[in-house]
């Protein structure tokens, strides 16, 4: 298992927030994506609301250094490569009437043990475990 930090940023016309949502123990970036896309709950019952499942059929062009199209990738492949839409330079913030929440993740530690996860939980760190 690896330990990932799940981060969120919310942008709205009158308010913005940024922070760590939770930590997740998962085997891979793909498991992190699946956990986020399923809108899992954390200990305090806050859900990660996103439209990732609605976007999974979207495709994106892949460009080389000369901006020639060299292929396509799915939304899921793109989010896994970027480690979330928080790291997407092409994210659109033009229509924020209702606000927008973006999510990203970062690898904190590889090969974390069950004992280390239990220690983190015992000191109050919210650590979810991917199924």
Order of alpha helices (4+ residues) and beta strands (2+ residues): beta-beta-alpha-alpha-beta-beta-alpha-beta-alpha-beta
